[in-house]
Amino acid sequence: MTETKVLISGASVAGPALAHLLCRDGYRVTVVERAPAVRGGGYAVDFRGAAFEVLDELGILAEVREHATGMRGTTLIDEAGNRSGRLPAEAFAGELEVPKSDLTRILHRITADDVEYLFDDSIAALTEHRDGVTVAFENAPTRDFDLVFGADGVYSRVRRLAFGPHERALHHLGLSGAGFTTGNFLGLDHEGVLQFVGAAAVYLFSAGDPERLTVSLSFATDSPALDRRPRDEQQDAVRAAFAGRGRQVPRLLDAMAEAEDFYFASTCQVQLDRWSQGRVALLGDAGYCAAPTAGMGTSQALVGAASLARNLAVSHGDHGDAFAAYEAELRPYVTENQAKGREAVALFGGRTSAEPE
Ligand SMILES: Cc1cc2nc3c(=O)[nH]c(=O)nc-3n(C[C@H](O)[C@H](O)[C@H](O)COP(=O)(O)OP(=O)(O)OC[C@H]3O[C@@H](n4cnc5c(N)ncnc54)[C@H](O)[C@@H]3O)c2cc1C
C-alpha cells in the first residue's frame, strides 16, 4: 500500500503536533514554514484541560513541565495607582504556563527526524483534483500531496487559498496590543501587575529571566488593519492610546521605541462555517482562533491536532468522513473558547464583547 502524503503549512504548535501524530500513524509528512527557523513569539502560552492529554500523547508532558514560568499571581492597580485586587496565577497562566519558544522547540525536536521541513518557504497555489492536491511553492518545486492542512495561524495562507479572503473569516474584537521586554525596573519576581487606564491596560510581569520585564500595552481600537502596518505606525497608535495615562507609561513608551523584540497584534477570532474543503483542512488559529484573551489558543491547537489525527485514523482513508467527524467533535469546545475570548476583551481594556456575526 502506498503511503499517504500530507503537507502541513505552519511549524508552530498545531502543525508539528499533527505532524508527529500522523507520522506515528504511517503518513509521510512534509511541513512548510514561512520563517527561516522555528519561532517562539516572545510570550508565554498556557495549557488547560484536555491539552494535558495531548501533551501526554505526544510524550512531552514531563519535559514541557520543566519549563513552567512559575507565575504566582497578578496585582490589579486602578487608574490612580492604588492596589484594587489580586488575580490568582491561573487567571493568566492556566494550569501550566511555559514560554512559547520552549514549546515550539520541543515540538520541532520530536518531529525533526521523521518529518520533512521546508523552512523559508510558503504555499503559492493549491489545485485540487480527483486524486490529490497539486501544490506550488514559492521556492520549492511543485509537488502532489493527498491531503493539505493549514496550521499557519490567524492570517493562514491555506485558508485564503482554499476558503477565500481573510475578511470573510476574521472578526476583530476591538482590542489591539503591543508587546516587548525591557529591564525589570519594578523588581517583579514571578509576579504580574495589571493597571487599567481608561480604555487601555498595562500588564507587566517578570518570569524566567529575572532581569527582564515583559510589557503588554493593550487598547481599544476599531482598526484591525494596524496589524499589517509598519512598526512606526503601530507604535504611534500605542503612543496615542496611552498619552498622559499612568505613572509608568512614559518610561514604557520610551522602552517600546528601543525594543528589539516589539510585536503588535490585533485581537481577532477566526469564525468559519466549516474547517475543511475537499482535501484541505484547517486547524489551530488558522481555523478557529479564539483570540489571546481566551487563554485557550495553545490548548485548542493541540486538542485540534489530536482530534484530526484520531478521526483520520478511524476513517480508514476516507478524509471526508474524518474531517466531518473532526468538526463535529471539536465545534462545541471551540464555541465555548471563543465565547471566553470575547468576554475577556474588557479585562484588557477593550470596549466591546462583540457577538459573532
Ligand atoms: C500576544 C499573544 C499572546 C498570547 N497569549 C496566549 C496565552 O497566554 N495562552 C495561549 O494559550 N495562547 C496565547 N496566544 C495564542 C497562541 O499563541 C496561539 O493560539 C497558538 O500559538 C496557535 O498555534 P498555531 O500553531 O495554530 O498557530 P501559530 O502559533 O500562529 O503558528 C502559525 C505558524 O505558521 C507560520 N506561517 C504563517 N504564514 C505562513 C505561510 N504563508 N506559509 C508557511 N508558514 C506560515 C507562522 O510563521 C507560524 O510558525 C497568544 C497570542 C498572542 C499573539
The ligand as a Gaussian input file, in Angstrom:
#p B3LYP/6-31G(d) Opt

LIG

0 1
 C        0.395000      38.324000      22.108000
 C       -0.176000      36.959000      22.197000
 C       -0.338000      36.356000      23.438000
 C       -0.859000      35.078000      23.534000
 N       -1.016000      34.517000      24.749000
 C       -1.518000      33.276000      24.851000
 C       -1.664000      32.641000      26.114000
 O       -1.373000      33.225000      27.155000
 N       -2.166000      31.380000      26.141000
 C       -2.498000      30.706000      24.998000
 O       -2.911000      29.541000      25.072000
 N       -2.383000      31.271000      23.801000
 C       -1.903000      32.545000      23.694000
 N       -1.776000      33.114000      22.473000
 C       -2.275000      32.405000      21.302000
 C       -1.353000      31.275000      20.858000
 O       -0.055000      31.779000      20.605000
 C       -1.953000      30.660000      19.607000
 O       -3.295000      30.365000      19.796000
 C       -1.237000      29.363000      19.243000
 O        0.133000      29.611000      19.070000
 C       -1.837000      28.796000      17.975000
 O       -0.947000      27.888000      17.416000
 P       -0.981000      27.598000      15.863000
 O        0.096000      26.583000      15.650000
 O       -2.352000      27.322000      15.422000
 O       -0.597000      28.983000      15.157000
 P        0.635000      29.949000      15.322000
 O        1.332000      29.745000      16.616000
 O        0.147000      31.307000      14.978000
 O        1.636000      29.481000      14.192000
 C        1.441000      29.653000      12.826000
 C        2.732000      29.264000      12.107000
 O        2.501000      29.354000      10.697000
 C        3.561000      30.055000      10.108000
 N        3.054000      30.675000       8.881000
 C        2.275000      31.774000       8.775000
 N        2.015000      32.028000       7.474000
 C        2.633000      31.062000       6.774000
 C        2.744000      30.786000       5.378000
 N        2.163000      31.581000       4.449000
 N        3.452000      29.705000       4.992000
 C        4.076000      28.898000       5.906000
 N        4.019000      29.135000       7.242000
 C        3.299000      30.186000       7.658000
 C        3.997000      31.058000      11.164000
 O        5.317000      31.543000      10.925000
 C        3.896000      30.209000      12.420000
 O        5.073000      29.456000      12.635000
 C       -1.251000      34.403000      22.353000
 C       -1.082000      35.011000      21.105000
 C       -0.553000      36.277000      21.014000
 C       -0.405000      36.927000      19.664000

